[in-house]
Amino acid sequence: SGRGIECLARQQASVDPHAFSRSLCHSRFGATAETLSNEDHLVPAVRAGDAWSLRVLQEGTRPLAVVLNTVVLALGLQGILVIGGFAFAIGELYLDLLRQIIQGRCDYSALCFSSDMIRFGNMCEEACLRGAAEYAIMARHGRL
C-alpha cells in the first residue's frame, strides 16, 4: 500500500528526525514529519536515489514481498502483476526492489524464481471498479 509506506515514512521521520533532516524529502522537497507525502516528497526522493527514502521503501515493501513469496510457493504461480499508482510512480526501481527481497527469501530449490515473474500489470482507470464488480458477481453466485 502506498499509503502504508507513506505512514511508515512519517513514523520514521518522527522517530529519527536527524536522519530525516538529511534526506531529500526534507532538504530538497521541504517535507516535515507531519506533511510528508508520497506524491510531493517520498516518490521524488526515491527516484533521485535518496538513501533514507530507499530504506523506508525497502522496509515498507518487505511485508508484501514476504506474502508474495509465500503465495508463489504455496500456489506455484508463474507470474505476479503489480498495479497501483505508488508502484507505477516509482517505476522499475519498485519492481527491482520487490524482486530482490523475494529472491532473498526464496530458499526452496524446486522453485526457480526469475525476475520476469514480477511485472507491471495494465492498470486502467477502472481497475478498482472491475475488482468490485468481479467480487459482486462472485458473491451473487455464491462463489465466495
Backbone bond lengths (Angstrom), bond angles and torsions (degrees), N, CA, C in turn:
res aa  C-N    CA-C-N  psi(-1)  N-CA   C-N-CA  omega(-1)  CA-C   N-CA-C  phi
1 S - - - 1.450 - - 1.522 109.81 -
2 G 1.280 115.73 124.62 1.456 119.88 176.18 1.519 111.56 -60.52
3 R 1.320 116.27 -40.09 1.473 119.24 179.64 1.528 110.68 -68.20
4 G 1.309 117.89 -31.97 1.456 120.93 176.44 1.521 111.01 -65.94
5 I 1.326 116.78 -40.28 1.463 120.50 178.66 1.526 109.59 -69.30
6 E 1.310 117.23 -36.35 1.463 120.26 175.60 1.530 110.67 -61.59
7 C 1.318 117.14 -43.75 1.463 122.04 177.56 1.528 110.35 -61.86
8 L 1.322 116.94 -43.97 1.463 121.29 177.67 1.529 110.17 -60.33
9 A 1.314 117.58 -42.93 1.463 121.15 179.91 1.526 110.73 -61.60
10 R 1.314 116.37 -41.75 1.470 119.46 178.10 1.526 110.95 -63.74
11 Q 1.331 115.92 -40.55 1.462 119.43 178.36 1.525 110.55 -63.82
12 Q 1.324 116.41 -45.89 1.463 120.36 -179.87 1.531 111.22 -62.88
13 A 1.322 116.67 -37.70 1.463 120.36 178.09 1.527 111.14 -64.02
14 S 1.325 116.37 -36.66 1.471 120.80 178.96 1.523 111.62 -73.69
15 V 1.328 116.50 -38.68 1.468 121.32 -177.35 1.532 111.87 -69.93
16 D 1.326 116.29 -39.05 1.465 120.28 -177.84 1.537 109.54 -130.76
17 P 1.325 116.93 75.08 1.465 119.54 -176.57 1.528 113.71 -62.86
18 H 1.326 117.47 -27.53 1.462 120.03 179.30 1.536 110.64 -65.67
19 A 1.324 116.69 -48.94 1.473 120.00 178.05 1.523 110.50 -62.92
20 F 1.331 116.02 -41.51 1.468 120.08 179.94 1.529 111.03 -62.03
21 S 1.321 117.29 -38.33 1.467 120.44 -178.07 1.524 111.97 -63.86
22 R 1.324 117.61 -24.20 1.472 121.80 178.11 1.533 112.06 -87.15
23 S 1.328 116.80 -8.77 1.469 119.80 -178.33 1.523 110.60 -77.38
24 L 1.316 115.26 157.58 1.458 120.14 175.60 1.520 111.80 -66.59
25 C 1.328 116.26 -27.30 1.472 119.08 177.19 1.524 109.86 -53.11
26 H 1.322 115.11 -43.96 1.464 120.26 -179.01 1.518 112.07 -88.32
27 S 1.333 117.04 -53.20 1.464 120.62 -170.48 1.532 113.96 -69.33
28 R 1.315 117.97 -36.99 1.472 120.05 -178.59 1.523 112.64 -101.69
29 F 1.349 116.18 -38.31 1.460 119.15 -172.44 1.530 113.62 -102.67
30 G 1.327 118.15 -1.83 1.456 122.12 170.48 1.513 117.67 76.61
31 A 1.312 118.39 20.30 1.469 120.89 -179.02 1.519 111.14 -75.56
32 T 1.306 115.31 151.39 1.461 122.99 166.05 1.523 106.09 -116.13
33 A 1.313 116.81 169.88 1.469 119.68 179.11 1.527 110.57 -59.59
34 E 1.313 117.15 -29.98 1.473 120.75 -177.84 1.530 112.64 -85.08
35 T 1.331 117.60 -28.95 1.470 119.79 -174.65 1.524 113.69 -102.95
36 L 1.326 117.91 -5.40 1.456 121.63 -176.03 1.531 110.57 -54.76
37 S 1.314 116.07 130.58 1.470 120.64 178.10 1.520 109.19 -134.56
38 N 1.309 114.95 157.62 1.463 119.71 176.92 1.521 110.98 -62.24
39 E 1.313 115.43 -50.09 1.451 121.03 -171.66 1.524 113.05 -64.14
40 D 1.321 116.47 -45.42 1.460 120.38 -173.20 1.523 114.34 -91.03
41 H 1.326 117.58 -21.24 1.460 119.11 -170.90 1.534 113.92 -129.32
42 L 1.325 116.72 -59.31 1.464 119.88 -170.47 1.530 112.46 -67.99
43 V 1.316 117.46 -49.52 1.476 119.46 -178.96 1.527 111.58 -61.50
44 P 1.341 119.37 -47.72 1.474 117.30 177.59 1.528 112.67 -61.79
45 A 1.319 117.45 -36.63 1.470 119.98 179.65 1.523 111.37 -67.63
46 V 1.329 116.85 -41.46 1.469 120.54 177.10 1.521 109.64 -61.83
47 R 1.305 116.49 -46.25 1.471 120.08 -178.96 1.518 112.31 -64.13
48 A 1.338 116.42 -25.18 1.461 120.87 177.75 1.525 112.18 -87.41
49 G 1.349 116.99 -1.58 1.459 120.77 175.87 1.522 115.04 86.04
50 D 1.322 117.90 18.88 1.459 121.96 -179.39 1.529 111.16 -62.80
51 A 1.325 116.41 125.22 1.475 121.54 -175.20 1.521 112.55 -62.74
52 W 1.323 118.25 -43.32 1.466 121.12 -179.46 1.525 110.03 -61.68
53 S 1.314 116.96 -46.39 1.465 121.92 -178.35 1.528 111.37 -65.96
54 L 1.318 116.49 -38.79 1.467 120.07 177.81 1.523 111.51 -65.30
55 R 1.344 117.74 -36.77 1.473 120.39 176.42 1.525 111.01 -64.94
56 V 1.330 116.60 -41.67 1.465 120.36 177.19 1.526 109.62 -62.17
57 L 1.319 116.49 -45.43 1.466 120.43 179.30 1.521 111.13 -60.35
58 Q 1.323 117.24 -43.87 1.462 120.55 179.73 1.527 110.76 -63.09
59 E 1.321 116.87 -46.07 1.465 120.24 179.91 1.526 110.90 -63.91
60 G 1.310 117.13 -39.96 1.460 120.77 -179.68 1.514 114.11 -73.70
61 T 1.319 117.04 -23.82 1.470 121.18 -179.22 1.525 111.80 -88.00
62 R 1.310 117.05 -21.19 1.468 121.26 -177.31 1.533 113.45 -54.45
63 P 1.349 120.70 -46.11 1.480 119.00 179.94 1.534 112.77 -59.78
64 L 1.323 117.37 -39.68 1.465 119.75 177.27 1.521 110.44 -63.82
65 A 1.320 117.15 -43.16 1.466 120.98 179.60 1.522 111.26 -61.36
66 V 1.329 116.91 -40.33 1.470 120.86 179.11 1.530 110.00 -62.09
67 V 1.320 116.51 -46.02 1.471 120.43 -179.97 1.525 110.54 -65.27
68 L 1.320 117.23 -44.65 1.466 119.48 179.78 1.521 111.61 -62.73
69 N 1.314 117.48 -39.95 1.452 120.97 177.22 1.530 110.19 -60.10
70 T 1.311 116.40 -44.56 1.469 121.17 179.51 1.521 110.82 -62.73
71 V 1.313 116.67 -45.05 1.467 120.67 -178.74 1.516 111.00 -65.95
72 V 1.323 117.10 -41.74 1.472 120.54 178.07 1.523 110.02 -59.75
73 L 1.334 116.50 -45.47 1.464 120.12 -179.76 1.525 111.89 -67.84
74 A 1.326 117.25 -42.41 1.462 120.86 -175.89 1.525 112.49 -70.48
75 L 1.326 116.41 -37.75 1.468 119.63 -174.07 1.523 113.96 -107.18
76 G 1.318 116.92 -7.71 1.457 119.72 -178.75 1.514 113.01 65.46
77 L 1.321 116.74 38.82 1.463 120.18 -178.99 1.520 111.22 -62.30
78 Q 1.309 114.82 148.00 1.458 120.05 178.33 1.518 112.24 -100.37
79 G 1.331 116.52 -9.12 1.451 119.20 179.84 1.514 111.89 -169.74
80 I 1.308 115.17 157.13 1.454 122.73 177.75 1.520 107.29 -132.36
81 L 1.331 115.67 128.38 1.453 120.92 176.38 1.518 108.24 -102.19
82 V 1.303 115.85 126.21 1.458 122.17 179.68 1.523 108.15 -100.59
83 I 1.328 115.67 127.61 1.460 120.59 174.23 1.527 107.83 -128.41
84 G 1.265 115.93 159.12 1.461 120.87 176.59 1.514 110.71 137.21
85 G 1.304 115.10 142.43 1.454 121.18 -176.54 1.513 113.54 -61.93
86 F 1.333 117.19 -39.65 1.458 120.90 -179.22 1.527 110.17 -63.81
87 A 1.320 117.03 -49.88 1.462 121.14 -179.71 1.533 110.83 -61.18
88 F 1.328 117.10 -43.45 1.461 120.73 179.09 1.521 111.44 -63.83
89 A 1.332 117.32 -37.72 1.460 120.91 -179.08 1.527 110.99 -63.86
90 I 1.314 116.95 -36.15 1.464 120.44 178.84 1.528 110.40 -79.12
91 G 1.315 116.62 -37.48 1.456 120.70 175.63 1.518 113.41 88.45
92 E 1.317 115.45 -150.97 1.467 121.78 -175.55 1.524 112.85 -58.23
93 L 1.305 117.48 -28.46 1.461 120.91 177.55 1.525 110.52 -57.83
94 Y 1.329 116.97 -39.39 1.464 120.48 178.08 1.529 110.30 -63.30
95 L 1.325 116.44 -47.62 1.468 119.93 179.54 1.523 110.97 -63.25
96 D 1.312 117.49 -40.78 1.470 120.74 178.66 1.527 111.00 -60.26
97 L 1.321 116.81 -43.21 1.454 120.81 179.14 1.519 110.66 -64.70
98 L 1.311 117.06 -45.58 1.463 121.76 178.64 1.529 110.62 -60.22
99 R 1.308 116.73 -44.95 1.476 121.10 177.59 1.521 111.55 -60.82
100 Q 1.310 115.75 -44.71 1.469 121.03 -178.14 1.528 111.12 -61.46
101 I 1.314 117.29 -43.98 1.463 120.70 -179.93 1.522 110.29 -65.98
102 I 1.325 117.15 -44.15 1.470 120.31 179.98 1.525 109.97 -63.51
103 Q 1.314 117.56 -45.83 1.460 120.07 -179.88 1.516 111.45 -61.45
104 G 1.315 117.00 -34.98 1.456 120.98 178.22 1.519 113.04 -68.57
105 R 1.324 117.19 -24.92 1.460 121.67 -178.85 1.524 112.95 -97.16
106 C 1.303 117.28 -16.96 1.465 121.44 -173.57 1.524 109.57 -84.63
107 D 1.320 115.29 99.46 1.464 119.34 -177.84 1.530 112.02 -113.38
108 Y 1.307 116.24 18.58 1.458 120.86 179.60 1.519 108.18 -93.08
109 S 1.304 117.21 108.90 1.463 121.38 -170.45 1.529 113.68 -65.71
110 A 1.335 118.20 -22.24 1.466 119.59 -179.21 1.529 111.25 -72.91
111 L 1.330 116.92 -19.74 1.453 120.48 179.39 1.519 109.12 -99.93
112 C 1.289 115.25 120.22 1.457 119.98 176.39 1.518 107.67 -96.20
113 F 1.321 115.61 93.27 1.450 120.37 178.89 1.512 109.41 -73.30
114 S 1.307 116.06 130.46 1.461 119.89 176.31 1.518 108.52 -125.28
115 S 1.303 115.42 150.83 1.456 120.25 -174.91 1.529 112.87 -64.17
116 D 1.326 117.66 -24.54 1.459 118.35 179.29 1.531 113.00 -76.36
117 M 1.334 116.98 -1.75 1.466 120.26 175.74 1.522 111.37 -70.75
118 I 1.330 117.75 -22.91 1.461 121.49 -179.28 1.513 108.29 -116.42
119 R 1.322 114.57 121.97 1.460 119.95 179.82 1.524 109.78 -149.72
120 F 1.296 115.48 167.05 1.459 119.60 177.83 1.519 110.34 -73.03
121 G 1.317 114.82 137.57 1.455 120.84 173.84 1.512 109.66 -89.84
122 N 1.286 115.62 168.83 1.458 121.10 178.96 1.522 108.02 -79.78
123 M 1.311 116.21 103.86 1.460 120.01 -179.50 1.513 108.88 -98.69
124 C 1.294 113.77 122.37 1.452 118.78 177.31 1.525 108.44 -114.38
125 E 1.299 115.67 173.58 1.463 120.49 -178.37 1.529 112.16 -61.22
126 E 1.318 117.28 -25.68 1.458 120.68 -175.11 1.528 113.53 -96.04
127 A 1.327 119.93 13.08 1.464 121.99 -174.63 1.525 111.82 -55.85
128 C 1.314 117.80 -46.44 1.467 120.50 -179.25 1.518 110.96 -68.09
129 L 1.318 116.61 -39.40 1.471 119.86 178.93 1.523 111.23 -64.36
130 R 1.327 116.62 -39.92 1.461 120.01 178.12 1.519 111.38 -64.17
131 G 1.316 116.82 -41.67 1.459 120.59 177.16 1.515 111.76 -62.79
132 A 1.332 116.99 -43.09 1.465 120.99 179.06 1.529 110.28 -65.25
133 A 1.325 116.87 -39.76 1.468 120.04 179.22 1.524 110.93 -65.34
134 E 1.330 117.15 -42.77 1.465 120.71 178.00 1.523 111.10 -61.23
135 Y 1.329 116.05 -42.02 1.462 120.71 177.95 1.527 110.45 -62.01
136 A 1.329 117.21 -44.48 1.473 121.22 -179.79 1.523 111.05 -62.93
137 I 1.320 116.99 -41.33 1.469 120.54 178.85 1.518 110.54 -63.97
138 M 1.314 116.48 -44.75 1.469 119.86 179.83 1.529 110.60 -64.40
139 A 1.307 117.09 -41.79 1.475 121.06 178.91 1.515 110.66 -63.43
140 R 1.294 116.51 -41.76 1.477 120.69 -178.81 1.532 111.82 -63.80
141 H 1.312 116.25 -33.16 1.460 120.98 -178.46 1.524 112.24 -97.40
142 G 1.321 116.92 11.68 1.462 121.14 175.63 1.512 114.81 67.67
143 R 1.310 117.66 29.07 1.467 120.67 -178.06 1.531 112.72 -101.18
144 L 1.310 117.65 19.49 1.469 119.16 178.57 1.496 110.88 -100.58
